[in-house]
Amino acid sequence: MSIKDDLVLRLEKIAGRLTPYLEESWQDVRSRLDNINRSLADQSIPGERKAHVSELALRSKGKQAGQKRGVVRAFPGNKKTGSSS
């Protein structure tokens, strides 16, 4: 066995041992970055616009799901202000 073959075998053995640890660490890093991204996105939207952004997101998801109407209806049981009963 040549030095090159011996070195390749040793590197493959080390890589096989390190791979699970590296994958787990990468998943942790991605999770942390995702949490930071969500936090920054949440802070970047002013409070008065959050409701409007949520409504737009719901409409967009509805369109993607194949809904033909973009109207968001009130939840049953909620009474609208200004309506006569």
N, C-alpha and C positions, 0 to 999 in steps of 0.2 A: 504494500500500500504506500502510495507516494505521500509526501508531506501535504500536497495540495488536497488530495482525497481525505486525509486525516483532518485537515483544517475545515473542509466543507462539512464533514460529518459532525464535528464538534459544534460548528456554527448552527447547523440544523437542529441539533439537540438543544442548544441554548435557546434558539428561537422557539422551539416547541414548548419549552417551559415558560418563556416570557409572554407568549401570545395571549393566554387567558388574562394575565395581569394587565397587559396593555389594553386589551379590549374593555375590561372593567373600568380602568382609569379613563379611557376615552369616553365611555358612557357617562361617567360622573362629570367629566368636563362639559360634555354636551348638555347635560341636565342643568348644570350651574349656569352656563351661558344662556340657555333657554329661559331660566328663571330671571336672570338679569335683563334679558331682552323684554320679557313680559312686564317687568317692573318699570323699565324705562318707557315702554309704550303706554302703560297706564298713567304714568306721571306726565306724559307729553300731551294728553288730551284733557282740556279743561273740563271741569265738572258739568257745566251747562251743555257741553257738546256730547257727553258720553251717551245720553239717551238717544240723541240723533244718530250717533255712530252705531249704536246697537240696533236701531231700527233699520238702518241701511244694510247692516250685516245680515239681519234676518231676511230682508228682501232679496239680497244677493243669494243667500243659501236657498231661499224658496225658488228662485229662478233656476238655480242649478239643479234643484230636485224636480223641476218640470212643472212647477205651479204656474198657472197662466195669469193669476191675479197677483198684483203686488200690494194689495191692500192688507194692512195689519188690523185685524179686528180686536176689539176689547175682549178681555177674558170674561166669560159668563159670570154674572153675579156682581160685577163692578158696575156701579151706576155712574154715568157720565154727568158732569155738572152742567146745569143749564137746560136739561131736558125735562119735559113735563111728564108726570106719571099719572 
